[in-house]
Amino acid sequence: MKKGKSENAFEGLMSRQDYLVVQANDLAKAFGNLKAFEHKLLDYCFSYVTKESTATDTFTTNAKEVLKHFGLNASGKNYERVARGFKALNENTALYLPIVENGVKGILMTQLFRKIKFLANGEVGFIFSEDAAPYVFALRSQFFSFKLAELAQIKSKYAIILMKLWEANRFKNQRVTTIQGDLDDWQDWFLGEERRMPPAIFARNCLKVGAEELEKKLGVDVYLNVVKNGRKVIGYEMQITDNRQVPTAEIIKQAEERSRQTDIYDFLD
């Protein structure tokens, strides 16, 4: 049986699972097209979310605080950099959410932010879109446990992406985390959907760069297994071992926080 063009087109899009955000931690690997500074700026925005946040909340900051956080001086050039960073977040954070209406599958094409306001005095206000807010809030409460100080010391875009992949695949505070994916998965996560590199160059310029920075700055061990079909590279399996020592008091605190954490479904009607 042949299928119509519209149905074929829909299935083609649905087959690219990298496009779809189906659970909160998918946000951690949804924006491979962002630059390093933009990733950090996005994480800075996520840090404003609390357990009491709602989908209608407007979060406010100012360029001076952003510059201070990133250790940048308050020059006109750096103010412009912050403004351009928010502009990039507005333009490059499209989301594709799976939906079902009246038993028919579909995709909701939306944005991470409903709006971002940047005033001449440096004041910044941003609101997450109503569709994205549940995923953002659940991501913040359940999965995103890196402190801003840890994120701030990471310089490479690829190390930042690898941190997010690590957190997205980590179960609670397990010491060893395995990240698996085919070649397209990994290149989508690190490069975005439009760019591609030969596997050897990708492993050297992206995976190795990211892994070595995490090993140096976070004290983790990273092991990469190249998955092949004959001589052809078809994917990667990465194992990250967390060697950081967590104090007993912190473990108890984290356990208490997890017992009160919200689930994504608490934000959905």
Legacy VTK file of the C-alpha trace (Angstrom):
# vtk DataFile Version 3.0
C-alpha trace
ASCII
DATASET POLYDATA
POINTS 269 float
0.000 0.000 0.000
1.379 3.398 -0.976
1.175 6.364 1.319
0.361 9.961 0.473
3.068 12.589 0.318
1.922 14.350 3.482
1.982 11.109 5.473
5.417 10.210 4.122
6.736 13.665 5.003
5.344 13.398 8.520
6.873 9.959 9.095
10.186 11.233 7.786
10.201 13.965 10.387
8.980 11.671 13.146
11.775 9.198 12.349
14.367 11.806 13.310
14.080 11.282 17.038
16.749 13.898 17.611
14.189 16.528 16.633
11.685 15.518 19.271
11.663 16.579 22.900
9.672 13.844 24.619
10.919 14.229 28.166
12.597 16.895 30.240
16.194 15.730 29.909
15.934 15.813 26.108
16.356 19.579 26.429
19.912 18.898 27.539
20.750 17.650 24.044
18.354 19.636 21.884
20.458 22.640 20.895
23.699 21.463 19.319
23.595 24.476 16.993
24.281 26.942 19.820
27.748 28.380 20.401
29.592 27.950 23.712
28.614 31.370 25.097
24.996 30.805 24.059
24.933 27.442 25.853
26.200 29.113 29.019
23.678 31.917 28.663
20.896 29.348 28.289
22.049 27.556 31.430
22.095 30.915 33.196
18.439 31.378 32.188
17.563 27.885 33.426
19.134 28.715 36.802
16.338 31.215 37.508
13.718 28.460 37.599
12.642 27.265 41.048
10.115 24.735 42.314
7.661 27.600 42.745
7.997 28.836 39.138
4.971 28.857 36.839
4.586 28.984 33.076
3.551 32.646 33.208
6.536 33.866 35.234
8.741 36.606 33.812
12.347 36.140 34.899
14.434 39.297 35.122
18.152 39.950 35.196
20.467 42.560 33.753
23.455 42.565 31.453
25.776 43.705 34.239
24.951 40.639 36.339
25.427 38.385 33.319
28.834 39.930 32.611
29.818 39.558 36.262
28.804 35.897 36.237
30.929 35.186 33.172
33.872 37.218 34.439
33.633 39.823 31.662
34.250 43.542 32.070
31.406 45.995 31.536
32.508 47.275 28.141
30.210 48.240 25.303
31.547 45.300 23.301
30.611 42.836 26.027
27.159 44.379 26.505
26.643 43.843 22.785
27.849 40.263 23.166
25.185 39.610 25.800
22.502 41.199 23.613
23.572 39.100 20.633
23.587 36.025 22.850
19.957 36.532 23.851
19.087 37.235 20.213
20.652 33.910 19.245
18.691 32.101 21.965
15.495 33.614 20.628
16.297 32.563 17.061
17.926 29.159 17.555
15.896 27.317 20.187
13.068 25.835 18.166
11.354 22.844 19.777
9.476 19.955 18.202
7.092 18.253 20.606
5.167 15.050 19.806
1.400 15.414 20.184
-1.718 13.320 19.679
-5.006 15.003 18.786
-8.154 12.918 18.406
-6.003 9.821 18.072
-3.850 11.341 15.313
-0.109 11.710 15.889
1.554 14.999 15.093
4.318 17.426 15.939
3.918 20.768 17.654
6.503 23.187 16.285
7.198 25.787 18.947
9.957 27.739 20.691
11.775 27.504 24.006
11.125 31.170 24.805
7.826 32.991 24.446
9.677 36.279 24.437
12.931 37.919 25.493
13.130 41.625 26.331
16.418 43.549 26.279
16.328 47.244 27.276
18.873 49.989 26.609
19.734 50.145 30.333
20.747 46.468 30.253
17.596 45.083 31.882
16.630 41.665 30.554
13.320 39.851 30.922
12.452 36.443 29.533
9.481 34.094 29.595
9.602 30.438 28.607
6.878 29.412 26.204
3.810 27.745 27.670
4.585 24.574 25.705
8.234 24.433 26.790
7.789 25.467 30.437
6.872 22.000 31.796
10.023 20.513 30.270
12.201 23.372 31.512
10.851 23.150 35.060
11.160 19.367 35.237
14.672 19.564 33.770
15.676 22.055 36.424
14.217 20.078 39.321
15.172 16.573 38.269
18.164 16.442 35.994
20.230 19.599 35.900
22.401 19.288 39.009
25.542 21.049 37.818
26.239 24.238 39.702
26.606 27.439 37.702
30.158 27.704 39.009
30.977 24.364 37.385
29.375 25.396 34.119
31.166 28.745 34.140
34.631 27.178 34.229
33.973 25.081 31.120
35.121 26.945 28.003
34.625 24.569 25.065
31.208 24.257 23.464
31.797 20.526 23.135
32.610 20.129 26.831
29.406 21.988 27.727
27.365 19.729 25.443
29.045 16.650 26.896
28.188 17.825 30.426
24.542 18.084 29.416
24.569 14.665 27.763
26.147 13.230 30.885
23.450 14.723 33.090
20.658 13.712 30.703
21.769 10.069 30.799
22.725 9.915 34.451
20.478 8.140 36.928
20.380 10.137 40.151
23.980 10.397 41.407
25.357 7.191 39.948
29.133 7.218 39.619
29.346 5.626 36.173
27.177 6.853 33.299
26.996 5.390 29.793
25.968 7.472 26.781
25.067 5.564 23.616
24.033 6.676 20.158
24.587 6.130 16.477
26.823 8.434 14.457
23.941 10.724 13.468
22.815 11.021 17.100
26.239 12.150 18.255
26.747 14.587 15.392
23.265 16.052 15.913
24.015 16.588 19.603
27.370 18.246 18.992
26.929 19.947 15.621
23.196 20.415 15.087
21.177 18.811 12.321
22.743 20.709 9.423
26.475 20.024 9.924
28.435 16.814 9.453
32.081 15.761 9.804
33.979 12.599 8.835
33.945 10.300 11.902
37.692 10.536 12.570
37.655 14.346 12.485
34.480 14.480 14.579
35.991 12.222 17.243
39.211 14.265 17.329
37.775 17.786 17.135
34.583 17.331 19.152
34.495 14.245 21.369
38.161 14.344 22.377
38.134 18.102 23.025
35.026 17.862 25.209
36.172 14.775 27.094
39.659 16.093 27.850
38.313 19.355 29.260
35.893 17.528 31.570
38.680 15.221 32.716
40.933 18.196 33.454
38.413 20.496 35.146
35.901 18.145 36.780
38.143 15.230 37.675
36.173 12.628 35.736
37.402 9.714 33.639
36.034 9.333 30.113
36.276 6.166 28.037
35.125 6.169 24.408
34.258 2.991 22.543
33.926 3.373 18.775
31.143 1.140 17.425
31.880 -0.209 13.949
30.216 -2.323 11.306
33.266 -3.781 9.627
35.486 -0.762 9.040
32.631 1.730 9.047
32.023 3.810 12.168
28.314 3.610 13.004
28.231 5.063 16.509
29.886 5.629 19.865
29.483 4.452 23.425
30.977 6.740 26.046
31.441 5.918 29.710
31.947 8.758 32.195
33.137 7.971 35.715
32.559 10.694 38.300
35.479 10.829 40.729
34.242 13.863 42.647
33.705 13.221 46.340
30.290 14.260 47.629
30.171 14.985 51.395
27.705 12.931 53.440
25.785 16.087 54.382
25.372 16.943 50.714
24.133 13.422 49.940
21.485 13.747 52.671
20.489 17.199 51.409
20.160 15.922 47.832
18.054 12.974 49.002
15.717 15.332 50.860
15.416 17.595 47.820
14.666 14.656 45.533
11.884 13.532 47.847
10.199 16.902 47.260
10.992 17.203 43.559
8.277 17.727 41.040
7.605 15.648 37.987
7.004 17.006 34.514
3.414 15.797 34.695
2.777 18.160 37.614
3.050 21.003 35.102
0.850 19.455 32.430
-2.926 19.720 32.354
LINES 1 270
269 0 1 2 3 4 5 6 7 8 9 10 11 12 13 14 15 16 17 18 19 20 21 22 23 24 25 26 27 28 29 30 31 32 33 34 35 36 37 38 39 40 41 42 43 44 45 46 47 48 49 50 51 52 53 54 55 56 57 58 59 60 61 62 63 64 65 66 67 68 69 70 71 72 73 74 75 76 77 78 79 80 81 82 83 84 85 86 87 88 89 90 91 92 93 94 95 96 97 98 99 100 101 102 103 104 105 106 107 108 109 110 111 112 113 114 115 116 117 118 119 120 121 122 123 124 125 126 127 128 129 130 131 132 133 134 135 136 137 138 139 140 141 142 143 144 145 146 147 148 149 150 151 152 153 154 155 156 157 158 159 160 161 162 163 164 165 166 167 168 169 170 171 172 173 174 175 176 177 178 179 180 181 182 183 184 185 186 187 188 189 190 191 192 193 194 195 196 197 198 199 200 201 202 203 204 205 206 207 208 209 210 211 212 213 214 215 216 217 218 219 220 221 222 223 224 225 226 227 228 229 230 231 232 233 234 235 236 237 238 239 240 241 242 243 244 245 246 247 248 249 250 251 252 253 254 255 256 257 258 259 260 261 262 263 264 265 266 267 268
